[in-house]
Amino acid sequence: MKKIAVIGAGVSGLSTAFYIEKLGGNNVSVTVFEKEAVPGGKMLTVIKDDFIIETGPNGFLDNKPYTLELVKALKIENRLYRSSDRARKRFVFVNGKLVRLPENPVAFLSSYVMSLKGKLRLAAEYFIPPKKDDSDESLSSFVKRRIGEEALEKLIDPMAAGIFAGDPDKLSVKAAFPAVWHLEKKYGGLIKGLLAMRKEKKDATAGPGGVLTSFKGGVKDLIDALVASIKGRVFTETDVKKLTPEGGKWKVTWEKGDEIFEETFDSVVLSTPSYIAAALVQRFDRKLAEKLHEIEYSPIAVVAFGFVKKGLGHDLDGFGFLVPRTEGRKILGALWDSSVFPNRAPAGKVLIRAMVGGARQPHLALAGEEEIARIAYKDIKKIMKIRHKPIMTAVFKHPKGIPHYTVGHVEKVNEIFKLASKHKGLLLNSNAYRGVGVNDCVYNAMKTAESVVSE
Ligand SMILES: Cc1cc2nc3c(=O)[nH]c(=O)nc-3n(C[C@H](O)[C@H](O)[C@H](O)COP(=O)(O)OP(=O)(O)OC[C@H]3O[C@@H](n4cnc5c(N)ncnc54)[C@H](O)[C@@H]3O)c2cc1C
């Protein structure tokens, strides 16, 4: 029987463990190690005053099949919770006002999001020749080159902050938005690509399309189902301190309470953030550790506010809004969670989650909880013209929240995987490498499990 250790019980680690057991059957024995008391990593749901609050992701998009396939394999389809149709209405805060983001090209022409000059520049994308070489480029440079400065400022910068808590001047277009990068490579441009895909009847969504989907009890339902289905051991409050290669096997040393334990495994999957993986490989592969350390993370804080609905001053009819940096606000945006998933707030109440920090203003996400809540309330009050004081406030800080896929990330990750492949039985799988979305984590977990089992 092959003994496998998975270190880290976020969605990446737990899905990897699940798929290893599914593929390996009785030939594998899996042990999952998690440092925190509760598994889930960034994917946690907290209940406070009857509000169902996500500390990180509030779901996944159904335009990729991976999470849905996992849900099916776990037999928890009855827990799925599709976002309300109101979620299709998204807003952006421009020129001091909340403006609805157009859903299609016709709506775009009449929308106030961009000036006529900006719209014409965007439409001129059709005639812009593609970049000649395959080298990576920042999201800003790509967007300015193809659709112009105003689109960068009003549409893409807030989107980069919303998805990656990222800085478009540093984000790699190739790593962070591979579908967009491929449109230019394959079709010579974005408009040309979208038109061609429509003709080929492919899904013409290069951006984050699809319907946001979650679970009735919050994303925690998925984590709980994964933990319940894993037949092997899932250790919590277990901090893995050391990894030692030993005669073709791996000795894992961990701390639980005041005690130190060790055990030897045939394979080890590092599903921790990359800086933890770096610390664990440092003693036997300094070069791999150095490369892993190069992956940066953006801090982000999530502030959940519960309000009484009546007389709030805003109807919350939509998904929420994003804020371009040029508007000079402190929040990155806010999600109207109880409009998207109505059961997130008790009757007569609403739940709003504001995001603070990111690569744009990292220090804000690292401030004290009261200060973060004050900043967030001040901004949402002004932007949404809120009249009430919150009846519930909860702050969740993620000092190393989301990996920042900077220019050159794809090449860096290829090098990391090449170096790691020299160590038989050592695998890496987390959101640090090939996608931060829940779907990406699940897809990469499946691929990692295939490698572990077939090795
Ligand atoms: C605020 C926020 C909002 C997001 N929103 C969305 C969204 O709406 N949709 C979406 O698809 N994605 C979203 N994401 C991204 C997505 O949530 C993450 O990419 C994903 O949850 C990461 O999972 P992971 O398992 O790779 O890493 P993590 O969740 O970071 O898990 C790593 C685990 O390793 C453990 N660990 C670390 N060191 C050790 C050690 N030494 N020993 C044992 N265990 C250790 C940690 O405690 C942790 O549990 C969001 C992320 C954030 C932060």
The ligand as an ORCA input file, in Angstrom:
! r2SCAN-3c Opt
* xyz 0 1
  C     -10.931     37.121      0.140
  C     -10.892     36.064     -0.925
  C     -11.955     35.927     -1.807
  C     -11.931     34.947     -2.802
  N     -13.017     34.808     -3.627
  C     -13.049     33.793     -4.518
  C     -14.235     33.507     -5.244
  O     -15.274     34.148     -5.043
  N     -14.214     32.485     -6.142
  C     -13.097     31.707     -6.333
  O     -13.137     30.788     -7.161
  N     -11.966     31.918     -5.631
  C     -11.918     32.936     -4.717
  N     -10.803     33.133     -3.962
  C      -9.636     32.268     -4.186
  C      -9.777     30.899     -3.507
  O     -10.513     31.018     -2.328
  C      -8.413     30.350     -3.127
  O      -7.552     30.388     -4.244
  C      -8.491     28.903     -2.610
  O      -9.442     28.782     -1.587
  C      -7.097     28.495     -2.144
  O      -7.096     27.166     -1.728
  P      -5.736     26.409     -1.431
  O      -6.101     25.110     -0.822
  O      -4.869     26.391     -2.640
  O      -4.951     27.317     -0.359
  P      -5.348     27.681      1.133
  O      -6.797     27.847      1.270
  O      -4.455     28.811      1.506
  O      -4.924     26.379      1.971
  C      -3.637     26.099      2.410
  C      -3.733     25.340      3.741
  O      -2.424     24.962      4.174
  C      -2.399     25.057      5.589
  N      -1.008     25.097      6.064
  C      -0.110     26.092      5.893
  N       1.060     25.765      6.465
  C       0.919     24.527      7.006
  C       1.793     23.638      7.714
  N       3.066     23.963      7.979
  N       1.294     22.457      8.127
  C       0.003     22.093      7.868
  N      -0.861     22.898      7.184
  C      -0.407     24.089      6.753
  C      -3.171     26.344      5.847
  O      -3.582     26.466      7.190
  C      -4.323     26.202      4.858
  O      -5.435     25.548      5.424
  C     -10.800     34.101     -2.939
  C      -9.728     34.233     -2.050
  C      -9.767     35.186     -1.042
  C      -8.612     35.292     -0.077
*
